[in-house]
């Protein structure tokens, strides 16, 4: 019984947040390799994409956290820890906002593409409670990136968003998705991607301020075009 208590105490010491699974560097490397193969095989395996993001984000996540800490709005987000979930969203209010507003266009994106913010997986393998929130926040604003960039959830749209996010976040998962996502696209789509969409996504990613420093929940009434301009995202081609 004493041994069991010691194990529980030891686990309690290492479990930094609900659902956290402590892993060694070797275990992380194996998880990263396995999830990368599965994510490339099937880009819609969001669970594998999530594991890849957590096990390879050891350099990018602290950098994103520091960007948030040194920005007034980002710092407030880190302190208040808002969540974007169906339980925190007033969907009827957002539907009632004017066309072109962030809230109305976000709900339109969710409904048109039949997606839900509740499908975002909670972090498990990030060994820092604050960094776990950072990657959670990144996941929960992903659909808002689609909304701001005007991109659907098909493979072409996902690749474009991944290019933007790769430049913005430096997360290896985004870089991998941006680089290998296009392999499944048709020749015509590849041409549009290479000549128009990727150059625009890269320029926007480089020009834009950190997208994690926007308290989107307090911007629902702001026109999408106004927020795009504020952040520094160029109008979609």
C-alpha positions as CSV (number, residue, x, y, z in Angstrom):
1,X,0.0,0.0,0.0
2,X,2.9,2.3,0.9
3,X,4.5,1.6,-2.5
4,X,1.2,2.4,-4.3
5,X,1.0,5.7,-2.4
6,X,4.6,6.5,-3.4
7,X,3.8,5.8,-7.1
8,X,0.7,8.0,-6.9
9,X,2.7,10.8,-5.2
10,X,5.4,10.4,-7.9
11,X,2.8,10.5,-10.7
12,X,1.0,13.4,-9.0
13,X,4.3,15.3,-8.9
14,X,4.8,14.8,-12.7
15,X,1.3,15.3,-13.8
16,X,1.3,19.0,-14.4
17,X,-2.4,19.4,-15.5
18,X,-5.4,17.1,-16.1
19,X,-4.7,14.5,-18.8
20,X,-0.9,15.1,-18.8
21,X,1.1,12.0,-19.6
22,X,4.8,12.3,-18.5
23,X,7.2,11.1,-21.2
24,X,11.0,10.8,-21.5
25,X,12.9,12.4,-24.5
26,X,13.1,8.9,-26.1
27,X,9.4,8.3,-25.7
28,X,8.7,11.8,-27.2
29,X,11.0,11.0,-30.2
30,X,9.2,7.7,-30.8
31,X,5.8,9.4,-30.5
32,X,6.9,12.1,-32.9
33,X,8.2,9.6,-35.5
34,X,5.1,7.5,-35.3
35,X,2.6,10.4,-35.4
36,X,4.5,12.0,-38.3
37,X,4.2,8.9,-40.4
38,X,0.5,8.5,-39.6
39,X,-0.2,12.2,-40.2
40,X,1.5,12.1,-43.6
41,X,-0.4,9.0,-44.5
42,X,-3.7,10.5,-43.5
43,X,-3.7,14.3,-42.9
44,X,-7.2,14.1,-41.4
45,X,-5.9,12.1,-38.4
46,X,-6.2,15.1,-36.1
47,X,-5.2,13.0,-33.1
48,X,-1.8,12.2,-34.8
49,X,-1.3,15.8,-35.9
50,X,-2.0,16.8,-32.3
51,X,0.6,14.4,-30.9
52,X,3.1,15.5,-33.5
53,X,2.6,19.2,-32.5
54,X,3.2,18.5,-28.8
55,X,6.2,16.2,-29.1
56,X,8.1,18.5,-31.6
57,X,7.1,21.9,-30.2
58,X,9.8,22.2,-27.5
59,X,11.5,25.2,-29.1
60,X,8.5,26.9,-30.8
61,X,6.1,26.8,-27.9
62,X,8.4,28.8,-25.4
63,X,9.0,31.3,-28.2
64,X,5.2,31.7,-28.7
65,X,4.7,32.0,-24.9
66,X,7.4,34.7,-24.7
67,X,5.7,36.7,-27.6
68,X,2.4,36.5,-25.6
69,X,4.1,37.6,-22.4
70,X,5.6,40.7,-24.0
71,X,2.3,41.8,-25.6
72,X,-0.5,43.4,-23.4
73,X,-3.3,41.5,-25.1
74,X,-1.3,38.3,-25.3
75,X,-0.3,38.6,-21.6
76,X,-4.0,39.0,-20.6
77,X,-4.8,35.9,-22.5
78,X,-2.1,34.0,-20.7
79,X,-3.5,35.3,-17.3
80,X,-7.2,34.7,-18.0
81,X,-6.9,31.5,-20.0
82,X,-10.0,31.9,-22.2
83,X,-11.3,28.8,-24.0
84,X,-13.1,28.7,-27.4
85,X,-15.6,25.9,-27.0
86,X,-19.4,25.5,-27.6
87,X,-19.9,25.8,-23.8
88,X,-18.2,29.3,-23.9
89,X,-19.7,30.6,-27.1
90,X,-23.1,32.3,-27.4
91,X,-23.8,30.9,-30.8
92,X,-27.2,32.6,-31.2
93,X,-25.7,36.0,-30.4
94,X,-22.8,35.4,-32.9
95,X,-25.3,34.3,-35.6
96,X,-27.2,37.6,-35.0
97,X,-24.1,39.8,-35.6
98,X,-23.8,41.7,-38.9
99,X,-22.4,39.9,-42.0
100,X,-18.7,40.5,-42.3
101,X,-18.2,40.7,-38.5
102,X,-15.7,38.2,-37.0
103,X,-18.3,36.4,-34.9
104,X,-20.8,36.0,-37.8
105,X,-18.2,34.9,-40.3
106,X,-16.7,32.4,-37.7
107,X,-20.1,30.8,-37.1
108,X,-20.7,30.7,-40.9
109,X,-17.3,29.0,-41.3
110,X,-18.2,26.4,-38.7
111,X,-21.6,25.7,-40.2
112,X,-20.5,25.7,-43.8
113,X,-17.7,23.3,-43.1
114,X,-19.6,21.2,-40.5
115,X,-16.8,21.6,-37.9
116,X,-16.9,22.2,-34.2
117,X,-14.4,23.9,-31.8
118,X,-15.0,21.0,-29.4
119,X,-13.1,18.6,-31.7
120,X,-9.8,20.1,-30.6
121,X,-7.9,17.6,-28.5
122,X,-6.6,18.6,-25.1
123,X,-2.8,18.5,-24.7
124,X,-1.2,15.4,-23.1
125,X,2.6,15.4,-23.8
126,X,3.7,19.0,-23.1
127,X,5.7,19.0,-19.9
128,X,4.8,22.6,-18.9
129,X,1.4,23.7,-17.8
130,X,1.7,27.2,-19.4
131,X,3.0,25.8,-22.6
132,X,0.2,23.3,-22.7
133,X,-2.2,26.2,-22.6
134,X,-0.3,27.9,-25.5
135,X,-0.7,24.9,-27.8
136,X,-4.4,24.5,-26.7
137,X,-4.9,28.2,-27.6
138,X,-3.2,27.6,-31.0
139,X,-5.6,24.7,-31.7
140,X,-8.7,26.6,-30.7
141,X,-7.9,29.7,-32.9
142,X,-7.1,27.5,-35.9
143,X,-10.6,27.8,-37.2
144,X,-10.4,31.6,-36.8
145,X,-7.3,31.5,-39.0
146,X,-9.4,29.8,-41.7
147,X,-12.0,32.6,-41.2
148,X,-9.5,35.4,-41.4
149,X,-7.6,33.9,-44.3
150,X,-10.9,33.0,-46.1
151,X,-9.9,29.4,-46.6
152,X,-12.2,26.3,-46.5
153,X,-11.3,23.0,-44.7
154,X,-10.5,21.1,-47.9
155,X,-6.9,20.0,-48.5
156,X,-6.0,23.1,-50.5
157,X,-7.4,25.4,-47.7
158,X,-5.6,23.4,-45.0
159,X,-2.3,23.6,-46.8
160,X,-2.6,27.4,-47.2
161,X,-3.4,27.8,-43.5
162,X,-0.5,25.6,-42.6
163,X,1.9,27.7,-44.6
164,X,0.7,30.8,-42.8
165,X,0.9,29.1,-39.4
166,X,4.3,27.6,-40.1
167,X,5.7,31.1,-40.7
168,X,3.8,32.5,-37.7
169,X,4.5,29.8,-35.1
170,X,7.6,27.9,-36.2
171,X,5.9,24.7,-35.1
172,X,7.5,21.7,-36.9
173,X,4.1,20.2,-37.3
174,X,2.9,23.2,-39.4
175,X,6.1,23.1,-41.4
176,X,5.6,19.4,-42.2
177,X,2.0,19.9,-43.1
178,X,2.8,22.8,-45.3
179,X,5.6,20.9,-47.1
180,X,3.9,17.5,-47.6
181,X,0.3,18.5,-47.7
182,X,0.3,19.4,-51.4
183,X,1.3,15.9,-52.5
184,X,-2.3,14.9,-52.7
185,X,-3.4,17.9,-54.8
186,X,-4.2,17.9,-58.5
187,X,-1.8,19.6,-61.0
188,X,-4.2,22.5,-61.4
189,X,-4.5,23.1,-57.7
190,X,-0.8,22.8,-57.3
191,X,-0.3,25.5,-59.9
192,X,-2.7,27.9,-58.0
193,X,-1.1,27.0,-54.7
194,X,2.5,27.6,-56.0
195,X,1.8,30.8,-58.0
196,X,-0.8,32.6,-55.8
197,X,-1.8,31.1,-52.5
198,X,1.6,30.0,-50.9
199,X,3.4,33.3,-51.7
200,X,0.4,35.2,-50.3
201,X,0.3,33.0,-47.1
202,X,4.0,33.4,-46.6
203,X,4.0,37.2,-47.1
204,X,1.0,37.5,-44.7
205,X,2.6,35.3,-42.1
206,X,5.8,37.3,-42.2
207,X,4.0,40.7,-42.2
208,X,1.4,39.8,-39.5
209,X,1.8,40.3,-35.8
210,X,1.5,37.2,-33.6
211,X,-2.0,35.8,-34.1
212,X,-2.0,34.4,-30.5
213,X,-1.9,38.0,-29.2
214,X,-5.5,38.7,-30.3
215,X,-8.3,38.2,-27.7
216,X,-10.7,37.0,-30.3
217,X,-13.6,36.5,-27.8
218,X,-13.6,40.3,-27.3
219,X,-13.4,41.1,-31.1
220,X,-16.6,39.2,-32.3
221,X,-18.2,42.5,-33.4
222,X,-15.1,43.7,-35.3
223,X,-15.3,43.5,-39.1
224,X,-13.0,40.7,-40.5
225,X,-11.5,43.2,-42.9
226,X,-10.6,45.6,-40.1
227,X,-9.1,42.8,-37.9
228,X,-7.1,41.5,-41.0
229,X,-5.7,45.0,-41.5
230,X,-4.9,45.4,-37.8
231,X,-3.0,42.1,-37.6
232,X,-1.3,42.6,-41.0
233,X,-2.9,39.9,-43.1
234,X,-3.0,40.8,-46.8
235,X,-6.4,40.4,-48.5
236,X,-6.9,36.9,-49.9
237,X,-6.0,36.6,-53.7
